[in-house]
Amino acid sequence: MQENRSFDHYFGKMPDYRRMKNIPGAEDIDGLPANASNPSRDDINIPVRSHHMGTEQHEGMSPAWNESHRQWNRHDPTSSVGKMDGFVYTAAEYSRGGSEKVKCDFNGLRAMGYYDWTDIPYYYALGSQFAISDRMFCSIPASTLVNRWYLMAASSFGRISPPMSGCAKQLGAKTIFDLCQEAGVSWKIYVKGDFTYYAWFAGYNKHTGDGHIVNAEQFYSDAASGNLPSVAMIESGSQTGLDEHPKNDIQSGAAFMKTFFDALMKSPVWPKSAMMLTYDEGGGFFDHVPSPPAVKPDNIPPLLVDTCVDPVTGQTTTRTYTPGDFNRYGFRVPFVMVSPWVKPHYVSHQVADHTSILKLIEKRFNLPNLTRRDAAAHDLTDMFDFSQPALLIPPAMPAQPTHGRIDFCAV
C-alpha cells in the first residue's frame, strides 16, 4: 500500500494507453473524462481542467475528513449527493492555510493534475497486462492512518483522524495478522525503515523480535529461496521517500515497488502467488466517481468532537469535524492484482475497498471476519480464472525511469 493517489490521478489515462498499445479493455475502464474539471477556488473564474502535471513531485494537499467531505460536495459537504466539485477549493485552502509545507499553488490547480504512462510506465504496463479495478475505493473518506487501520483490522474504531499528540495509544483490536497467528497461517511484514503501521495495534508488541517483522530487503531472499510466508505486507516506509506521498518522487517509489514484483515473478513461488498494489487514499486529487454506500464496520459512532488533554502541559485541545458516518467509502484509488492466475487485461467493476484484501485472505485461509465491513466486502475473486494460469510466464515489463528530485511547486 502506497500513499495518497486517486484513480483518475494515476490511472485515468489508462484507456488511452491501452488503445495506443492495442491492449484489450480500453473501452471498459472508467477513466478520466475528457472534460473533467472543478470550479475555481473563487467559484467565479474559468473552471480548472484536468492536466498533465509535468513533474514527478509536487506539493501536498489534505485528504482528511473535513476536506474529503468538501471534495465530495463543496457547498453541502453533509449531502448524500456527491458532486465531486471541491478538490480545487480544498487544495487552494490548504495552500493558503499557513502550512509550512505549502508555499505555492494558492489556487489549487494541482488537484486536477494527473500522471500517465510517460511518468509511471511500469505501473501502466502492470495494470494493463494483469488485472485492475476501477471500483476500488479507500475505506473511509479520510487520511492515511485510519485507512491503514481498515487495511489491517477492517475498522477505524470510531476515529476519523489520527489521535492528537499526547493522546495516542495502541488499539486492542485484532488484525489480520492476529487471525493468521491463531490459525497457524505464516505471515510477515516487510518494512523499509523502522516503523510499521502495525505498531498501532497491541498485537505488534508480541512480534517485535520473533521474525514476523523484518527488513523489506529480506523479501528478495525469501522469494528467491521459496520461503515467503502465506501472507505478507510490504511497507515502503513513511520516512524513506519511497512511498509516493506528495513531496516525494513518485518515480523512485514506483521503481522501488517494481523490485518486489520482479522478485516475486522470478521466484519459485510465483506459480501459486498473488500480489496487490494499492494506495491508502486519494490524497486530495480529483476523481470523478462518487463513492457508494458502505456497510458500517461496527456500532462505534464517529468521533466528531475529539478532545485531548496533554499529559505534560495539561492543556486541553478540542477538534470538531464535519458531520458524517462510516456508511460511505472514500474516493477511488489505484488497484492492481498481479498473479499468474488473473484474467489478463481484466478490469473489475465490482465495488471494493481495503477490506476486500482482508476478505480474500480470509476466504483463502478459512479465517473469520474481523468486522461487518470485511464480512460484507467483495472478495476480489472475479479477477481470477482458477481453471488455468494464463500468466505462468510473466509478460515483459518496461523499466521505471527515475529522473531525480525536482525542487519546485508543480501544479
Contacts in CASP RR format, 6 or more apart in sequence:
PFRMAT RR
TARGET T0000
AUTHOR 0000-0000-0000
METHOD contacts of the structure
MODEL  1
MQENRSFDHYFGKMPDYRRMKNIPGAEDIDGLPANASNPSRDDINIPVRS
HHMGTEQHEGMSPAWNESHRQWNRHDPTSSVGKMDGFVYTAAEYSRGGSE
KVKCDFNGLRAMGYYDWTDIPYYYALGSQFAISDRMFCSIPASTLVNRWY
LMAASSFGRISPPMSGCAKQLGAKTIFDLCQEAGVSWKIYVKGDFTYYAW
FAGYNKHTGDGHIVNAEQFYSDAASGNLPSVAMIESGSQTGLDEHPKNDI
QSGAAFMKTFFDALMKSPVWPKSAMMLTYDEGGGFFDHVPSPPAVKPDNI
PPLLVDTCVDPVTGQTTTRTYTPGDFNRYGFRVPFVMVSPWVKPHYVSHQ
VADHTSILKLIEKRFNLPNLTRRDAAAHDLTDMFDFSQPALLIPPAMPAQ
PTHGRIDFCAV
1 148 0 8 1.000
1 151 0 8 1.000
1 233 0 8 1.000
1 235 0 8 1.000
1 278 0 8 1.000
1 279 0 8 1.000
1 280 0 8 1.000
1 354 0 8 1.000
2 236 0 8 1.000
2 243 0 8 1.000
2 244 0 8 1.000
2 245 0 8 1.000
2 253 0 8 1.000
2 257 0 8 1.000
2 277 0 8 1.000
2 278 0 8 1.000
2 279 0 8 1.000
2 280 0 8 1.000
3 144 0 8 1.000
3 243 0 8 1.000
3 244 0 8 1.000
3 245 0 8 1.000
3 246 0 8 1.000
3 248 0 8 1.000
3 279 0 8 1.000
3 280 0 8 1.000
3 283 0 8 1.000
4 60 0 8 1.000
4 63 0 8 1.000
4 144 0 8 1.000
4 244 0 8 1.000
4 245 0 8 1.000
4 246 0 8 1.000
4 279 0 8 1.000
4 280 0 8 1.000
4 281 0 8 1.000
4 282 0 8 1.000
4 283 0 8 1.000
4 284 0 8 1.000
4 285 0 8 1.000
5 244 0 8 1.000
5 250 0 8 1.000
5 279 0 8 1.000
5 282 0 8 1.000
5 283 0 8 1.000
5 285 0 8 1.000
5 333 0 8 1.000
5 334 0 8 1.000
6 282 0 8 1.000
6 283 0 8 1.000
6 284 0 8 1.000
6 285 0 8 1.000
6 286 0 8 1.000
6 287 0 8 1.000
6 331 0 8 1.000
6 332 0 8 1.000
6 333 0 8 1.000
6 334 0 8 1.000
7 31 0 8 1.000
7 134 0 8 1.000
7 136 0 8 1.000
7 287 0 8 1.000
7 289 0 8 1.000
7 331 0 8 1.000
7 332 0 8 1.000
7 333 0 8 1.000
7 334 0 8 1.000
8 31 0 8 1.000
8 32 0 8 1.000
8 36 0 8 1.000
8 50 0 8 1.000
8 114 0 8 1.000
8 285 0 8 1.000
8 286 0 8 1.000
8 287 0 8 1.000
8 288 0 8 1.000
8 332 0 8 1.000
9 113 0 8 1.000
9 114 0 8 1.000
9 115 0 8 1.000
9 282 0 8 1.000
9 285 0 8 1.000
9 286 0 8 1.000
9 287 0 8 1.000
10 114 0 8 1.000
10 115 0 8 1.000
10 120 0 8 1.000
10 123 0 8 1.000
10 279 0 8 1.000
10 334 0 8 1.000
11 29 0 8 1.000
11 31 0 8 1.000
11 123 0 8 1.000
11 124 0 8 1.000
11 127 0 8 1.000
11 132 0 8 1.000
11 134 0 8 1.000
11 334 0 8 1.000
12 29 0 8 1.000
12 31 0 8 1.000
12 32 0 8 1.000
12 114 0 8 1.000
12 116 0 8 1.000
13 31 0 8 1.000
13 32 0 8 1.000
13 114 0 8 1.000
13 115 0 8 1.000
13 116 0 8 1.000
13 117 0 8 1.000
14 26 0 8 1.000
14 29 0 8 1.000
14 31 0 8 1.000
14 124 0 8 1.000
14 127 0 8 1.000
14 128 0 8 1.000
14 132 0 8 1.000
15 25 0 8 1.000
15 26 0 8 1.000
15 27 0 8 1.000
15 29 0 8 1.000
15 31 0 8 1.000
16 26 0 8 1.000
16 116 0 8 1.000
17 23 0 8 1.000
17 116 0 8 1.000
17 117 0 8 1.000
17 124 0 8 1.000
17 128 0 8 1.000
18 24 0 8 1.000
18 25 0 8 1.000
18 26 0 8 1.000
18 29 0 8 1.000
18 128 0 8 1.000
18 345 0 8 1.000
19 26 0 8 1.000
20 117 0 8 1.000
21 128 0 8 1.000
23 128 0 8 1.000
23 129 0 8 1.000
23 345 0 8 1.000
24 345 0 8 1.000
25 345 0 8 1.000
25 347 0 8 1.000
28 347 0 8 1.000
29 132 0 8 1.000
29 134 0 8 1.000
29 347 0 8 1.000
30 134 0 8 1.000
30 135 0 8 1.000
30 289 0 8 1.000
30 349 0 8 1.000
31 134 0 8 1.000
31 288 0 8 1.000
32 50 0 8 1.000
32 114 0 8 1.000
32 288 0 8 1.000
33 50 0 8 1.000
33 288 0 8 1.000
35 49 0 8 1.000
36 49 0 8 1.000
36 50 0 8 1.000
36 112 0 8 1.000
36 286 0 8 1.000
36 288 0 8 1.000
37 47 0 8 1.000
37 48 0 8 1.000
37 49 0 8 1.000
37 50 0 8 1.000
37 112 0 8 1.000
38 47 0 8 1.000
38 48 0 8 1.000
38 84 0 8 1.000
38 85 0 8 1.000
38 86 0 8 1.000
38 87 0 8 1.000
38 88 0 8 1.000
38 89 0 8 1.000
38 111 0 8 1.000
38 112 0 8 1.000
38 286 0 8 1.000
39 47 0 8 1.000
39 48 0 8 1.000
39 74 0 8 1.000
39 85 0 8 1.000
39 86 0 8 1.000
39 88 0 8 1.000
39 89 0 8 1.000
40 46 0 8 1.000
40 47 0 8 1.000
40 48 0 8 1.000
40 88 0 8 1.000
40 107 0 8 1.000
41 88 0 8 1.000
41 89 0 8 1.000
41 92 0 8 1.000
41 93 0 8 1.000
41 107 0 8 1.000
41 108 0 8 1.000
43 89 0 8 1.000
48 88 0 8 1.000
48 107 0 8 1.000
48 108 0 8 1.000
48 109 0 8 1.000
48 111 0 8 1.000
48 112 0 8 1.000
49 112 0 8 1.000
50 112 0 8 1.000
50 113 0 8 1.000
50 114 0 8 1.000
50 286 0 8 1.000
51 109 0 8 1.000
51 112 0 8 1.000
51 113 0 8 1.000
51 114 0 8 1.000
52 113 0 8 1.000
52 114 0 8 1.000
52 115 0 8 1.000
52 116 0 8 1.000
53 110 0 8 1.000
53 113 0 8 1.000
53 114 0 8 1.000
53 115 0 8 1.000
53 119 0 8 1.000
53 410 0 8 1.000
53 411 0 8 1.000
54 119 0 8 1.000
54 410 0 8 1.000
55 406 0 8 1.000
55 408 0 8 1.000
55 410 0 8 1.000
56 119 0 8 1.000
56 249 0 8 1.000
56 250 0 8 1.000
56 251 0 8 1.000
56 403 0 8 1.000
56 404 0 8 1.000
56 406 0 8 1.000
57 246 0 8 1.000
57 247 0 8 1.000
57 248 0 8 1.000
57 249 0 8 1.000
57 250 0 8 1.000
57 405 0 8 1.000
57 406 0 8 1.000
57 407 0 8 1.000
57 410 0 8 1.000
58 110 0 8 1.000
58 246 0 8 1.000
58 247 0 8 1.000
58 409 0 8 1.000
58 410 0 8 1.000
58 411 0 8 1.000
59 95 0 8 1.000
59 101 0 8 1.000
59 102 0 8 1.000
59 103 0 8 1.000
59 104 0 8 1.000
59 105 0 8 1.000
59 110 0 8 1.000
59 246 0 8 1.000
59 247 0 8 1.000
59 409 0 8 1.000
59 410 0 8 1.000
60 94 0 8 1.000
60 101 0 8 1.000
60 102 0 8 1.000
60 110 0 8 1.000
60 246 0 8 1.000
60 247 0 8 1.000
60 283 0 8 1.000
61 67 0 8 1.000
61 90 0 8 1.000
61 91 0 8 1.000
61 94 0 8 1.000
61 108 0 8 1.000
61 110 0 8 1.000
61 111 0 8 1.000
61 246 0 8 1.000
61 283 0 8 1.000
61 284 0 8 1.000
61 285 0 8 1.000
62 90 0 8 1.000
62 94 0 8 1.000
62 143 0 8 1.000
62 283 0 8 1.000
62 284 0 8 1.000
63 142 0 8 1.000
63 143 0 8 1.000
63 144 0 8 1.000
63 281 0 8 1.000
63 282 0 8 1.000
63 283 0 8 1.000
63 284 0 8 1.000
64 142 0 8 1.000
64 143 0 8 1.000
64 161 0 8 1.000
65 141 0 8 1.000
65 142 0 8 1.000
65 143 0 8 1.000
65 160 0 8 1.000
65 161 0 8 1.000
65 321 0 8 1.000
65 322 0 8 1.000
66 77 0 8 1.000
66 321 0 8 1.000
66 322 0 8 1.000
67 90 0 8 1.000
67 94 0 8 1.000
67 284 0 8 1.000
68 141 0 8 1.000
68 142 0 8 1.000
68 284 0 8 1.000
68 330 0 8 1.000
68 331 0 8 1.000
69 77 0 8 1.000
69 78 0 8 1.000
69 141 0 8 1.000
69 322 0 8 1.000
69 324 0 8 1.000
70 77 0 8 1.000
70 86 0 8 1.000
70 89 0 8 1.000
70 90 0 8 1.000
70 322 0 8 1.000
71 84 0 8 1.000
71 86 0 8 1.000
71 87 0 8 1.000
71 90 0 8 1.000
71 284 0 8 1.000
71 331 0 8 1.000
72 79 0 8 1.000
72 82 0 8 1.000
72 83 0 8 1.000
72 84 0 8 1.000
72 86 0 8 1.000
72 141 0 8 1.000
72 290 0 8 1.000
72 291 0 8 1.000
73 79 0 8 1.000
73 81 0 8 1.000
73 82 0 8 1.000
73 83 0 8 1.000
73 85 0 8 1.000
73 86 0 8 1.000
74 83 0 8 1.000
74 85 0 8 1.000
74 86 0 8 1.000
74 89 0 8 1.000
77 322 0 8 1.000
78 322 0 8 1.000
78 323 0 8 1.000
78 324 0 8 1.000
81 290 0 8 1.000
82 290 0 8 1.000
83 290 0 8 1.000
84 286 0 8 1.000
84 287 0 8 1.000
84 288 0 8 1.000
84 289 0 8 1.000
84 290 0 8 1.000
87 111 0 8 1.000
87 112 0 8 1.000
87 284 0 8 1.000
87 285 0 8 1.000
87 286 0 8 1.000
88 107 0 8 1.000
88 108 0 8 1.000
88 109 0 8 1.000
88 111 0 8 1.000
88 112 0 8 1.000
88 286 0 8 1.000
89 108 0 8 1.000
90 111 0 8 1.000
90 284 0 8 1.000
91 105 0 8 1.000
91 108 0 8 1.000
91 109 0 8 1.000
91 110 0 8 1.000
91 111 0 8 1.000
91 284 0 8 1.000
92 105 0 8 1.000
92 106 0 8 1.000
92 107 0 8 1.000
92 108 0 8 1.000
94 102 0 8 1.000
95 102 0 8 1.000
95 103 0 8 1.000
95 104 0 8 1.000
95 105 0 8 1.000
95 106 0 8 1.000
95 108 0 8 1.000
96 106 0 8 1.000
101 247 0 8 1.000
103 409 0 8 1.000
104 409 0 8 1.000
104 411 0 8 1.000
105 409 0 8 1.000
105 411 0 8 1.000
108 411 0 8 1.000
109 411 0 8 1.000
110 410 0 8 1.000
110 411 0 8 1.000
111 284 0 8 1.000
111 285 0 8 1.000
111 286 0 8 1.000
112 286 0 8 1.000
113 285 0 8 1.000
113 286 0 8 1.000
113 411 0 8 1.000
114 285 0 8 1.000
115 250 0 8 1.000
116 124 0 8 1.000
117 124 0 8 1.000
117 125 0 8 1.000
119 250 0 8 1.000
119 251 0 8 1.000
120 250 0 8 1.000
120 251 0 8 1.000
120 254 0 8 1.000
120 400 0 8 1.000
121 398 0 8 1.000
121 399 0 8 1.000
121 400 0 8 1.000
121 401 0 8 1.000
122 254 0 8 1.000
122 255 0 8 1.000
122 257 0 8 1.000
122 258 0 8 1.000
122 397 0 8 1.000
122 398 0 8 1.000
122 399 0 8 1.000
122 400 0 8 1.000
123 254 0 8 1.000
123 277 0 8 1.000
123 334 0 8 1.000
123 336 0 8 1.000
123 400 0 8 1.000
125 395 0 8 1.000
125 397 0 8 1.000
125 398 0 8 1.000
126 261 0 8 1.000
126 277 0 8 1.000
126 336 0 8 1.000
126 338 0 8 1.000
126 397 0 8 1.000
127 336 0 8 1.000
128 345 0 8 1.000
129 344 0 8 1.000
129 345 0 8 1.000
129 391 0 8 1.000
129 395 0 8 1.000
129 397 0 8 1.000
130 336 0 8 1.000
130 337 0 8 1.000
130 338 0 8 1.000
130 339 0 8 1.000
130 342 0 8 1.000
130 344 0 8 1.000
130 346 0 8 1.000
130 391 0 8 1.000
131 336 0 8 1.000
131 337 0 8 1.000
131 342 0 8 1.000
131 343 0 8 1.000
131 344 0 8 1.000
131 345 0 8 1.000
131 346 0 8 1.000
131 347 0 8 1.000
131 348 0 8 1.000
131 383 0 8 1.000
132 334 0 8 1.000
132 335 0 8 1.000
132 336 0 8 1.000
132 337 0 8 1.000
132 346 0 8 1.000
132 347 0 8 1.000
132 348 0 8 1.000
133 335 0 8 1.000
133 337 0 8 1.000
133 347 0 8 1.000
133 348 0 8 1.000
133 349 0 8 1.000
133 350 0 8 1.000
133 352 0 8 1.000
133 380 0 8 1.000
133 383 0 8 1.000
134 289 0 8 1.000
134 332 0 8 1.000
134 347 0 8 1.000
134 348 0 8 1.000
134 349 0 8 1.000
135 289 0 8 1.000
135 332 0 8 1.000
135 348 0 8 1.000
135 349 0 8 1.000
135 350 0 8 1.000
135 351 0 8 1.000
135 352 0 8 1.000
136 278 0 8 1.000
136 332 0 8 1.000
136 333 0 8 1.000
136 334 0 8 1.000
136 335 0 8 1.000
136 348 0 8 1.000
136 352 0 8 1.000
136 353 0 8 1.000
136 356 0 8 1.000
137 291 0 8 1.000
137 292 0 8 1.000
137 294 0 8 1.000
137 329 0 8 1.000
137 330 0 8 1.000
137 331 0 8 1.000
137 332 0 8 1.000
137 333 0 8 1.000
137 351 0 8 1.000
137 352 0 8 1.000
137 353 0 8 1.000
138 147 0 8 1.000
138 150 0 8 1.000
138 279 0 8 1.000
138 280 0 8 1.000
138 281 0 8 1.000
138 282 0 8 1.000
138 329 0 8 1.000
138 330 0 8 1.000
138 331 0 8 1.000
138 332 0 8 1.000
138 333 0 8 1.000
138 353 0 8 1.000
138 354 0 8 1.000
139 147 0 8 1.000
139 150 0 8 1.000
139 151 0 8 1.000
139 156 0 8 1.000
139 294 0 8 1.000
139 329 0 8 1.000
139 330 0 8 1.000
139 353 0 8 1.000
139 354 0 8 1.000
139 355 0 8 1.000
139 373 0 8 1.000
140 146 0 8 1.000
140 147 0 8 1.000
140 150 0 8 1.000
140 156 0 8 1.000
140 160 0 8 1.000
140 326 0 8 1.000
140 329 0 8 1.000
140 330 0 8 1.000
141 291 0 8 1.000
141 328 0 8 1.000
141 329 0 8 1.000
141 330 0 8 1.000
141 331 0 8 1.000
142 156 0 8 1.000
142 160 0 8 1.000
142 161 0 8 1.000
142 281 0 8 1.000
142 330 0 8 1.000
143 161 0 8 1.000
143 162 0 8 1.000
143 281 0 8 1.000
144 280 0 8 1.000
144 281 0 8 1.000
145 159 0 8 1.000
145 161 0 8 1.000
145 162 0 8 1.000
145 197 0 8 1.000
145 200 0 8 1.000
146 156 0 8 1.000
146 159 0 8 1.000
146 160 0 8 1.000
146 161 0 8 1.000
146 162 0 8 1.000
147 156 0 8 1.000
147 280 0 8 1.000
147 281 0 8 1.000
147 354 0 8 1.000
148 197 0 8 1.000
148 280 0 8 1.000
149 155 0 8 1.000
149 156 0 8 1.000
149 157 0 8 1.000
149 159 0 8 1.000
149 171 0 8 1.000
149 197 0 8 1.000
149 200 0 8 1.000
150 156 0 8 1.000
150 297 0 8 1.000
150 353 0 8 1.000
150 354 0 8 1.000
150 355 0 8 1.000
150 373 0 8 1.000
151 280 0 8 1.000
151 354 0 8 1.000
151 355 0 8 1.000
151 357 0 8 1.000
151 358 0 8 1.000
152 175 0 8 1.000
152 176 0 8 1.000
152 177 0 8 1.000
152 197 0 8 1.000
152 198 0 8 1.000
152 201 0 8 1.000
153 171 0 8 1.000
153 173 0 8 1.000
153 174 0 8 1.000
153 175 0 8 1.000
153 176 0 8 1.000
153 201 0 8 1.000
153 370 0 8 1.000
153 371 0 8 1.000
154 297 0 8 1.000
154 355 0 8 1.000
154 358 0 8 1.000
154 369 0 8 1.000
154 370 0 8 1.000
154 371 0 8 1.000
154 373 0 8 1.000
154 374 0 8 1.000
155 173 0 8 1.000
155 297 0 8 1.000
155 298 0 8 1.000
155 300 0 8 1.000
155 370 0 8 1.000
155 371 0 8 1.000
155 373 0 8 1.000
156 297 0 8 1.000
156 326 0 8 1.000
157 171 0 8 1.000
157 173 0 8 1.000
157 298 0 8 1.000
157 300 0 8 1.000
158 300 0 8 1.000
158 301 0 8 1.000
158 302 0 8 1.000
158 303 0 8 1.000
158 326 0 8 1.000
159 302 0 8 1.000
159 303 0 8 1.000
160 302 0 8 1.000
160 303 0 8 1.000
160 304 0 8 1.000
160 321 0 8 1.000
161 306 0 8 1.000
161 319 0 8 1.000
161 321 0 8 1.000
162 168 0 8 1.000
163 169 0 8 1.000
163 306 0 8 1.000
163 308 0 8 1.000
164 306 0 8 1.000
164 308 0 8 1.000
164 317 0 8 1.000
164 319 0 8 1.000
165 308 0 8 1.000
165 310 0 8 1.000
166 308 0 8 1.000
166 310 0 8 1.000
166 311 0 8 1.000
166 312 0 8 1.000
167 308 0 8 1.000
167 309 0 8 1.000
167 310 0 8 1.000
170 199 0 8 1.000
170 200 0 8 1.000
170 201 0 8 1.000
170 202 0 8 1.000
170 203 0 8 1.000
170 204 0 8 1.000
170 205 0 8 1.000
171 200 0 8 1.000
171 201 0 8 1.000
171 202 0 8 1.000
172 201 0 8 1.000
172 202 0 8 1.000
172 203 0 8 1.000
173 201 0 8 1.000
173 370 0 8 1.000
174 370 0 8 1.000
175 198 0 8 1.000
175 201 0 8 1.000
175 203 0 8 1.000
175 370 0 8 1.000
176 231 0 8 1.000
176 358 0 8 1.000
176 361 0 8 1.000
176 362 0 8 1.000
176 367 0 8 1.000
176 370 0 8 1.000
177 187 0 8 1.000
177 189 0 8 1.000
177 198 0 8 1.000
177 203 0 8 1.000
177 207 0 8 1.000
177 212 0 8 1.000
177 231 0 8 1.000
178 201 0 8 1.000
178 203 0 8 1.000
179 185 0 8 1.000
179 362 0 8 1.000
179 367 0 8 1.000
179 368 0 8 1.000
179 370 0 8 1.000
180 186 0 8 1.000
180 187 0 8 1.000
180 230 0 8 1.000
180 231 0 8 1.000
180 361 0 8 1.000
180 365 0 8 1.000
180 367 0 8 1.000
181 187 0 8 1.000
181 207 0 8 1.000
183 365 0 8 1.000
183 366 0 8 1.000
183 367 0 8 1.000
185 230 0 8 1.000
185 231 0 8 1.000
185 365 0 8 1.000
185 367 0 8 1.000
186 229 0 8 1.000
186 230 0 8 1.000
186 231 0 8 1.000
187 212 0 8 1.000
187 229 0 8 1.000
187 230 0 8 1.000
187 231 0 8 1.000
187 232 0 8 1.000
188 211 0 8 1.000
188 212 0 8 1.000
188 213 0 8 1.000
188 214 0 8 1.000
188 222 0 8 1.000
188 228 0 8 1.000
188 229 0 8 1.000
188 231 0 8 1.000
188 232 0 8 1.000
188 233 0 8 1.000
189 196 0 8 1.000
189 198 0 8 1.000
189 212 0 8 1.000
189 213 0 8 1.000
189 214 0 8 1.000
189 232 0 8 1.000
189 233 0 8 1.000
189 234 0 8 1.000
189 235 0 8 1.000
190 214 0 8 1.000
190 215 0 8 1.000
190 216 0 8 1.000
190 218 0 8 1.000
190 219 0 8 1.000
190 232 0 8 1.000
190 233 0 8 1.000
190 234 0 8 1.000
190 235 0 8 1.000
191 213 0 8 1.000
191 214 0 8 1.000
191 215 0 8 1.000
191 216 0 8 1.000
191 235 0 8 1.000
191 237 0 8 1.000
192 215 0 8 1.000
192 216 0 8 1.000
192 217 0 8 1.000
192 235 0 8 1.000
192 236 0 8 1.000
192 237 0 8 1.000
192 240 0 8 1.000
192 242 0 8 1.000
192 256 0 8 1.000
193 215 0 8 1.000
193 216 0 8 1.000
193 237 0 8 1.000
193 239 0 8 1.000
193 240 0 8 1.000
195 237 0 8 1.000
195 238 0 8 1.000
195 239 0 8 1.000
196 204 0 8 1.000
196 213 0 8 1.000
196 235 0 8 1.000
197 235 0 8 1.000
198 204 0 8 1.000
198 213 0 8 1.000
198 233 0 8 1.000
204 213 0 8 1.000
207 213 0 8 1.000
216 234 0 8 1.000
216 235 0 8 1.000
216 236 0 8 1.000
219 228 0 8 1.000
219 232 0 8 1.000
219 234 0 8 1.000
219 260 0 8 1.000
219 263 0 8 1.000
220 259 0 8 1.000
220 260 0 8 1.000
220 263 0 8 1.000
222 228 0 8 1.000
222 229 0 8 1.000
223 263 0 8 1.000
223 264 0 8 1.000
223 266 0 8 1.000
223 267 0 8 1.000
223 269 0 8 1.000
224 263 0 8 1.000
224 266 0 8 1.000
224 267 0 8 1.000
226 267 0 8 1.000
226 268 0 8 1.000
226 269 0 8 1.000
228 264 0 8 1.000
228 267 0 8 1.000
228 269 0 8 1.000
228 273 0 8 1.000
230 365 0 8 1.000
231 361 0 8 1.000
231 365 0 8 1.000
234 260 0 8 1.000
236 242 0 8 1.000
236 243 0 8 1.000
236 244 0 8 1.000
236 253 0 8 1.000
236 256 0 8 1.000
236 257 0 8 1.000
237 243 0 8 1.000
238 245 0 8 1.000
241 248 0 8 1.000
241 249 0 8 1.000
241 252 0 8 1.000
241 253 0 8 1.000
242 248 0 8 1.000
242 252 0 8 1.000
242 253 0 8 1.000
242 256 0 8 1.000
243 253 0 8 1.000
244 250 0 8 1.000
244 253 0 8 1.000
244 254 0 8 1.000
244 279 0 8 1.000
246 283 0 8 1.000
249 402 0 8 1.000
249 403 0 8 1.000
249 404 0 8 1.000
249 405 0 8 1.000
249 406 0 8 1.000
251 400 0 8 1.000
251 401 0 8 1.000
251 402 0 8 1.000
251 403 0 8 1.000
251 404 0 8 1.000
252 402 0 8 1.000
252 404 0 8 1.000
254 400 0 8 1.000
255 400 0 8 1.000
255 401 0 8 1.000
255 402 0 8 1.000
257 277 0 8 1.000
258 397 0 8 1.000
258 400 0 8 1.000
260 275 0 8 1.000
261 275 0 8 1.000
261 277 0 8 1.000
261 338 0 8 1.000
261 397 0 8 1.000
262 397 0 8 1.000
264 270 0 8 1.000
264 273 0 8 1.000
264 275 0 8 1.000
264 338 0 8 1.000
265 394 0 8 1.000
267 273 0 8 1.000
270 340 0 8 1.000
270 392 0 8 1.000
270 394 0 8 1.000
271 340 0 8 1.000
271 389 0 8 1.000
271 392 0 8 1.000
273 339 0 8 1.000
273 340 0 8 1.000
274 337 0 8 1.000
274 338 0 8 1.000
274 339 0 8 1.000
274 341 0 8 1.000
274 342 0 8 1.000
274 360 0 8 1.000
274 384 0 8 1.000
275 337 0 8 1.000
275 338 0 8 1.000
275 339 0 8 1.000
276 335 0 8 1.000
276 336 0 8 1.000
276 337 0 8 1.000
276 338 0 8 1.000
276 357 0 8 1.000
277 334 0 8 1.000
277 335 0 8 1.000
277 336 0 8 1.000
277 338 0 8 1.000
278 333 0 8 1.000
278 334 0 8 1.000
278 335 0 8 1.000
278 336 0 8 1.000
278 354 0 8 1.000
278 357 0 8 1.000
279 333 0 8 1.000
279 334 0 8 1.000
280 333 0 8 1.000
280 354 0 8 1.000
281 330 0 8 1.000
281 331 0 8 1.000
281 333 0 8 1.000
282 331 0 8 1.000
282 332 0 8 1.000
282 333 0 8 1.000
284 331 0 8 1.000
287 331 0 8 1.000
287 332 0 8 1.000
289 331 0 8 1.000
289 332 0 8 1.000
291 328 0 8 1.000
291 329 0 8 1.000
291 330 0 8 1.000
291 331 0 8 1.000
291 332 0 8 1.000
292 328 0 8 1.000
292 329 0 8 1.000
292 351 0 8 1.000
293 327 0 8 1.000
293 328 0 8 1.000
293 329 0 8 1.000
294 326 0 8 1.000
294 327 0 8 1.000
294 328 0 8 1.000
294 329 0 8 1.000
294 353 0 8 1.000
294 373 0 8 1.000
295 327 0 8 1.000
295 372 0 8 1.000
295 373 0 8 1.000
295 375 0 8 1.000
295 376 0 8 1.000
296 325 0 8 1.000
296 326 0 8 1.000
296 327 0 8 1.000
296 372 0 8 1.000
296 373 0 8 1.000
297 326 0 8 1.000
297 355 0 8 1.000
297 371 0 8 1.000
297 372 0 8 1.000
297 373 0 8 1.000
297 374 0 8 1.000
298 371 0 8 1.000
298 372 0 8 1.000
301 325 0 8 1.000
302 321 0 8 1.000
302 324 0 8 1.000
302 325 0 8 1.000
302 326 0 8 1.000
303 321 0 8 1.000
304 320 0 8 1.000
304 321 0 8 1.000
304 322 0 8 1.000
304 323 0 8 1.000
304 324 0 8 1.000
305 318 0 8 1.000
305 319 0 8 1.000
305 320 0 8 1.000
305 321 0 8 1.000
306 318 0 8 1.000
306 319 0 8 1.000
306 320 0 8 1.000
306 321 0 8 1.000
307 316 0 8 1.000
307 317 0 8 1.000
307 318 0 8 1.000
307 319 0 8 1.000
308 316 0 8 1.000
308 317 0 8 1.000
308 318 0 8 1.000
309 315 0 8 1.000
309 316 0 8 1.000
310 316 0 8 1.000
310 317 0 8 1.000
329 351 0 8 1.000
329 353 0 8 1.000
330 353 0 8 1.000
335 352 0 8 1.000
337 380 0 8 1.000
337 383 0 8 1.000
337 384 0 8 1.000
339 384 0 8 1.000
339 391 0 8 1.000
340 389 0 8 1.000
340 390 0 8 1.000
340 391 0 8 1.000
340 392 0 8 1.000
340 394 0 8 1.000
341 384 0 8 1.000
341 385 0 8 1.000
341 386 0 8 1.000
341 389 0 8 1.000
341 390 0 8 1.000
341 391 0 8 1.000
342 383 0 8 1.000
342 384 0 8 1.000
342 385 0 8 1.000
342 390 0 8 1.000
342 391 0 8 1.000
343 383 0 8 1.000
343 384 0 8 1.000
343 385 0 8 1.000
343 390 0 8 1.000
344 390 0 8 1.000
344 391 0 8 1.000
346 383 0 8 1.000
348 380 0 8 1.000
348 382 0 8 1.000
348 383 0 8 1.000
350 378 0 8 1.000
350 380 0 8 1.000
350 382 0 8 1.000
351 378 0 8 1.000
352 377 0 8 1.000
352 378 0 8 1.000
352 380 0 8 1.000
353 373 0 8 1.000
353 377 0 8 1.000
355 370 0 8 1.000
355 371 0 8 1.000
355 373 0 8 1.000
355 374 0 8 1.000
355 377 0 8 1.000
356 374 0 8 1.000
356 377 0 8 1.000
356 378 0 8 1.000
356 379 0 8 1.000
356 380 0 8 1.000
357 380 0 8 1.000
358 369 0 8 1.000
358 370 0 8 1.000
358 374 0 8 1.000
358 377 0 8 1.000
359 369 0 8 1.000
359 374 0 8 1.000
359 375 0 8 1.000
359 377 0 8 1.000
359 378 0 8 1.000
359 379 0 8 1.000
359 380 0 8 1.000
360 379 0 8 1.000
360 380 0 8 1.000
360 381 0 8 1.000
361 367 0 8 1.000
362 368 0 8 1.000
362 369 0 8 1.000
362 374 0 8 1.000
363 379 0 8 1.000
363 381 0 8 1.000
369 375 0 8 1.000
END
